Amino acid sequence: MESNTTPLSLDCQPTKHQSIQSDFSEKLHQLVCQAKRIAHEHPERAETLCKTLFDTVSAFDQDDYVCVKDEELAERQSR
């Protein structure tokens, strides 16, 4: 009797991109939990915290943003 199931791949490891995204999602989730806790414990700080988080994310989204680590890497690669 033939089986109609599809054979499973033995390579079940996530790709590097999937691992990075998963790790990022976990860190982001932890950040959200901390921000919610701070806002709950210190409601007077909630608006400042929210603005700071949005400003930080917006800075990373700018075309002219340069990370110090990126500059160091580019310098090492140019040697």
GUBAFI-956473 format. One line per field, with one value per atom (N, C-alpha, C, O): residue in three letters; chain; atom name; y, x, z. Coordinates in nm, 2 decimals. Layout:
BEGIN
tiba = c(ala/...)
kedo = c(A/...)
drenlo = c(CA/...)
c2 = c(Y/...)
c1 = c(X/...)
c3 = c(Z/...)
END
This chain:
BEGIN
tiba = c(met/met/met/met/glu/glu/glu/glu/ser/ser/ser/ser/asn/asn/asn/asn/thr/thr/thr/thr/thr/thr/thr/thr/pro/pro/pro/pro/leu/leu/leu/leu/ser/ser/ser/ser/leu/leu/leu/leu/asp/asp/asp/asp/cys/cys/cys/cys/gln/gln/gln/gln/pro/pro/pro/pro/thr/thr/thr/thr/lys/lys/lys/lys/his/his/his/his/gln/gln/gln/gln/ser/ser/ser/ser/ile/ile/ile/ile/gln/gln/gln/gln/ser/ser/ser/ser/asp/asp/asp/asp/phe/phe/phe/phe/ser/ser/ser/ser/glu/glu/glu/glu/lys/lys/lys/lys/leu/leu/leu/leu/his/his/his/his/gln/gln/gln/gln/leu/leu/leu/leu/val/val/val/val/cys/cys/cys/cys/gln/gln/gln/gln/ala/ala/ala/ala/lys/lys/lys/lys/arg/arg/arg/arg/ile/ile/ile/ile/ala/ala/ala/ala/his/his/his/his/glu/glu/glu/glu/his/his/his/his/pro/pro/pro/pro/glu/glu/glu/glu/arg/arg/arg/arg/ala/ala/ala/ala/glu/glu/glu/glu/thr/thr/thr/thr/leu/leu/leu/leu/cys/cys/cys/cys/lys/lys/lys/lys/thr/thr/thr/thr/leu/leu/leu/leu/phe/phe/phe/phe/asp/asp/asp/asp/thr/thr/thr/thr/val/val/val/val/ser/ser/ser/ser/ala/ala/ala/ala/phe/phe/phe/phe/asp/asp/asp/asp/gln/gln/gln/gln/asp/asp/asp/asp/asp/asp/asp/asp/tyr/tyr/tyr/tyr/val/val/val/val/cys/cys/cys/cys/val/val/val/val/lys/lys/lys/lys/asp/asp/asp/asp/glu/glu/glu/glu/glu/glu/glu/glu/leu/leu/leu/leu/ala/ala/ala/ala/glu/glu/glu/glu/arg/arg/arg/arg/gln/gln/gln/gln/ser/ser/ser/ser/arg/arg/arg/arg)
kedo = c(A/A/A/A/A/A/A/A/A/A/A/A/A/A/A/A/A/A/A/A/A/A/A/A/A/A/A/A/A/A/A/A/A/A/A/A/A/A/A/A/A/A/A/A/A/A/A/A/A/A/A/A/A/A/A/A/A/A/A/A/A/A/A/A/A/A/A/A/A/A/A/A/A/A/A/A/A/A/A/A/A/A/A/A/A/A/A/A/A/A/A/A/A/A/A/A/A/A/A/A/A/A/A/A/A/A/A/A/A/A/A/A/A/A/A/A/A/A/A/A/A/A/A/A/A/A/A/A/A/A/A/A/A/A/A/A/A/A/A/A/A/A/A/A/A/A/A/A/A/A/A/A/A/A/A/A/A/A/A/A/A/A/A/A/A/A/A/A/A/A/A/A/A/A/A/A/A/A/A/A/A/A/A/A/A/A/A/A/A/A/A/A/A/A/A/A/A/A/A/A/A/A/A/A/A/A/A/A/A/A/A/A/A/A/A/A/A/A/A/A/A/A/A/A/A/A/A/A/A/A/A/A/A/A/A/A/A/A/A/A/A/A/A/A/A/A/A/A/A/A/A/A/A/A/A/A/A/A/A/A/A/A/A/A/A/A/A/A/A/A/A/A/A/A/A/A/A/A/A/A/A/A/A/A/A/A/A/A/A/A/A/A/A/A/A/A/A/A/A/A/A/A/A/A/A/A/A/A/A/A/A/A/A/A/A/A)
drenlo = c(N/CA/C/O/N/CA/C/O/N/CA/C/O/N/CA/C/O/N/CA/C/O/N/CA/C/O/N/CA/C/O/N/CA/C/O/N/CA/C/O/N/CA/C/O/N/CA/C/O/N/CA/C/O/N/CA/C/O/N/CA/C/O/N/CA/C/O/N/CA/C/O/N/CA/C/O/N/CA/C/O/N/CA/C/O/N/CA/C/O/N/CA/C/O/N/CA/C/O/N/CA/C/O/N/CA/C/O/N/CA/C/O/N/CA/C/O/N/CA/C/O/N/CA/C/O/N/CA/C/O/N/CA/C/O/N/CA/C/O/N/CA/C/O/N/CA/C/O/N/CA/C/O/N/CA/C/O/N/CA/C/O/N/CA/C/O/N/CA/C/O/N/CA/C/O/N/CA/C/O/N/CA/C/O/N/CA/C/O/N/CA/C/O/N/CA/C/O/N/CA/C/O/N/CA/C/O/N/CA/C/O/N/CA/C/O/N/CA/C/O/N/CA/C/O/N/CA/C/O/N/CA/C/O/N/CA/C/O/N/CA/C/O/N/CA/C/O/N/CA/C/O/N/CA/C/O/N/CA/C/O/N/CA/C/O/N/CA/C/O/N/CA/C/O/N/CA/C/O/N/CA/C/O/N/CA/C/O/N/CA/C/O/N/CA/C/O/N/CA/C/O/N/CA/C/O/N/CA/C/O/N/CA/C/O/N/CA/C/O/N/CA/C/O/N/CA/C/O/N/CA/C/O/N/CA/C/O/N/CA/C/O/N/CA/C/O/N/CA/C/O/N/CA/C/O)
c2 = c(-0.12/0.00/0.12/0.14/0.22/0.34/0.45/0.46/0.52/0.63/0.76/0.78/0.83/0.96/1.08/1.19/1.06/1.17/1.22/1.14/1.35/1.41/1.38/1.40/1.34/1.32/1.45/1.55/1.44/1.56/1.58/1.49/1.71/1.75/1.72/1.75/1.68/1.66/1.79/1.80/1.89/2.02/2.11/2.18/2.10/2.18/2.31/2.37/2.34/2.45/2.58/2.59/2.68/2.81/2.87/2.85/2.95/3.02/3.13/3.17/3.19/3.29/3.41/3.47/3.44/3.56/3.53/3.62/3.41/3.37/3.38/3.42/3.33/3.34/3.48/3.51/3.57/3.71/3.77/3.85/3.74/3.80/3.75/3.83/3.62/3.57/3.63/3.66/3.64/3.71/3.85/3.90/3.92/4.06/4.07/4.16/3.98/3.98/3.96/4.02/3.87/3.84/3.96/4.00/4.03/4.15/4.26/4.33/4.27/4.38/4.35/4.45/4.23/4.19/4.23/4.28/4.20/4.23/4.38/4.43/4.45/4.60/4.65/4.74/4.60/4.64/4.61/4.69/4.49/4.46/4.56/4.60/4.59/4.69/4.83/4.89/4.87/5.00/5.00/5.10/4.90/4.89/4.90/4.96/4.82/4.82/4.96/5.01/5.03/5.16/5.26/5.34/5.25/5.34/5.31/5.41/5.19/5.15/5.21/5.26/5.18/5.23/5.38/5.43/5.44/5.58/5.65/5.69/5.66/5.72/5.86/5.89/5.93/6.06/6.06/6.15/5.94/5.92/5.86/5.85/5.81/5.74/5.81/5.76/5.94/6.02/6.04/6.03/6.07/6.09/5.96/5.96/5.85/5.72/5.69/5.65/5.71/5.68/5.77/5.72/5.90/5.99/5.95/5.95/5.91/5.87/5.75/5.74/5.65/5.53/5.56/5.51/5.64/5.68/5.75/5.73/5.85/5.93/5.84/5.86/5.74/5.65/5.57/5.55/5.51/5.43/5.51/5.47/5.63/5.72/5.75/5.76/5.77/5.80/5.69/5.72/5.57/5.45/5.44/5.38/5.50/5.49/5.60/5.59/5.69/5.80/5.75/5.67/5.80/5.76/5.80/5.73/5.91/5.95/5.90/5.95/5.81/5.75/5.67/5.58/5.69/5.60/5.55/5.63/5.43/5.36/5.36/5.33/5.39/5.38/5.24/5.24/5.14/5.00/4.98/4.92/5.04/5.03/5.10/5.05/5.22/5.29/5.21/5.21/5.15/5.07/4.95/4.92/4.89/4.78/4.82/4.75/4.93/4.98/5.02/4.99/5.08/5.11/4.99/4.99/4.88/4.76/4.69/4.64/4.70/4.63/4.71/4.65/4.84/4.92/4.90/4.94/4.84/4.82/4.71/4.69)
c1 = c(0.08/0.00/0.09/0.18/0.07/0.14/0.10/-0.02/0.19/0.15/0.14/0.21/0.03/0.01/0.06/0.03/0.15/0.21/0.33/0.40/0.35/0.47/0.59/0.58/0.70/0.82/0.86/0.86/0.90/0.95/1.09/1.17/1.13/1.27/1.34/1.29/1.46/1.54/1.61/1.65/1.60/1.66/1.55/1.49/1.53/1.42/1.48/1.40/1.60/1.66/1.61/1.60/1.58/1.53/1.65/1.77/1.62/1.73/1.78/1.72/1.89/1.95/1.86/1.84/1.79/1.70/1.58/1.54/1.53/1.42/1.46/1.38/1.58/1.63/1.65/1.61/1.70/1.71/1.58/1.56/1.48/1.35/1.28/1.21/1.30/1.24/1.30/1.23/1.43/1.50/1.46/1.44/1.45/1.41/1.26/1.24/1.18/1.04/1.03/0.95/1.11/1.12/1.17/1.11/1.27/1.33/1.23/1.21/1.16/1.06/0.94/0.89/0.90/0.79/0.84/0.76/0.96/1.01/1.01/0.98/1.05/1.05/0.91/0.89/0.81/0.67/0.62/0.56/0.66/0.62/0.67/0.61/0.80/0.86/0.80/0.78/0.77/0.71/0.57/0.53/0.50/0.36/0.37/0.29/0.47/0.49/0.52/0.46/0.61/0.65/0.54/0.51/0.46/0.34/0.24/0.17/0.22/0.13/0.17/0.10/0.30/0.36/0.38/0.38/0.41/0.44/0.36/0.43/0.23/0.15/0.20/0.18/0.26/0.31/0.43/0.47/0.49/0.61/0.56/0.65/0.44/0.40/0.41/0.46/0.37/0.38/0.52/0.55/0.61/0.75/0.81/0.89/0.78/0.83/0.79/0.87/0.66/0.61/0.68/0.72/0.69/0.75/0.90/0.95/0.97/1.11/1.12/1.21/1.04/1.04/1.01/1.08/0.91/0.88/0.99/1.03/1.05/1.16/1.28/1.35/1.31/1.42/1.40/1.49/1.28/1.25/1.25/1.31/1.20/1.20/1.35/1.38/1.43/1.57/1.64/1.71/1.61/1.67/1.61/1.67/1.50/1.43/1.48/1.44/1.56/1.61/1.72/1.80/1.72/1.82/1.96/2.05/1.97/2.10/2.15/2.26/2.08/2.12/2.24/2.24/2.34/2.46/2.49/2.51/2.49/2.52/2.67/2.75/2.72/2.86/2.92/3.03/2.85/2.89/2.91/3.00/2.81/2.82/2.95/3.01/2.98/3.09/3.22/3.31/3.23/3.34/3.36/3.47/3.25/3.26/3.31/3.39/3.26/3.30/3.45/3.52/3.49/3.63/3.72/3.82/3.68/3.76/3.76/3.86/3.65/3.64/3.72/3.77/3.74/3.82/3.97/4.04/4.01/4.16/4.21/4.33)
c3 = c(0.00/0.00/0.00/0.08/-0.09/-0.10/-0.01/0.02/0.04/0.13/0.05/-0.04/0.08/0.01/0.09/0.05/0.18/0.26/0.18/0.12/0.20/0.14/0.24/0.36/0.19/0.27/0.34/0.27/0.46/0.53/0.50/0.48/0.50/0.48/0.61/0.72/0.60/0.72/0.76/0.88/0.67/0.71/0.76/0.69/0.89/0.96/1.02/1.09/1.00/1.07/1.00/0.88/1.08/1.02/0.94/0.98/0.84/0.77/0.86/0.96/0.83/0.91/0.92/1.02/0.80/0.80/0.90/0.97/0.89/0.98/1.13/1.21/1.16/1.30/1.34/1.46/1.26/1.29/1.32/1.41/1.23/1.25/1.37/1.44/1.40/1.52/1.65/1.74/1.65/1.76/1.77/1.89/1.66/1.67/1.72/1.80/1.68/1.73/1.88/1.95/1.93/2.07/2.15/2.25/2.10/2.17/2.16/2.26/2.05/2.04/2.13/2.20/2.15/2.24/2.38/2.46/2.42/2.55/2.58/2.68/2.47/2.48/2.50/2.59/2.43/2.45/2.59/2.65/2.64/2.78/2.88/2.97/2.86/2.95/2.94/3.04/2.82/2.80/2.86/2.92/2.84/2.91/3.06/3.12/3.11/3.26/3.31/3.41/3.24/3.28/3.27/3.36/3.16/3.15/3.25/3.30/3.29/3.40/3.53/3.61/3.56/3.69/3.70/3.81/3.59/3.59/3.47/3.37/3.48/3.37/3.33/3.21/3.42/3.38/3.28/3.22/3.27/3.18/3.04/2.95/3.03/2.91/2.78/2.69/2.79/2.66/2.62/2.50/2.71/2.68/2.63/2.53/2.69/2.65/2.51/2.42/2.48/2.35/2.24/2.14/2.27/2.18/2.15/2.04/2.26/2.25/2.16/2.07/2.18/2.10/1.95/1.86/1.92/1.79/1.72/1.61/1.80/1.74/1.71/1.61/1.80/1.77/1.65/1.57/1.64/1.52/1.39/1.29/1.40/1.28/1.24/1.12/1.34/1.31/1.23/1.13/1.26/1.19/1.05/0.97/1.03/0.90/0.80/0.68/0.85/0.76/0.67/0.71/0.55/0.45/0.49/0.46/0.56/0.60/0.74/0.78/0.80/0.92/0.91/0.82/0.99/0.98/1.13/1.22/1.14/1.27/1.29/1.19/1.41/1.44/1.40/1.34/1.43/1.40/1.25/1.20/1.17/1.03/0.97/0.88/1.03/0.99/1.02/0.94/1.14/1.18/1.08/1.04/1.05/0.96/0.82/0.76/0.77/0.64/0.64/0.54/0.75/0.76/0.76/0.69/0.83/0.84/0.70/0.66/0.63/0.50/0.39/0.30/0.41/0.31/0.33/0.24/0.44/0.46/0.38/0.38)
END
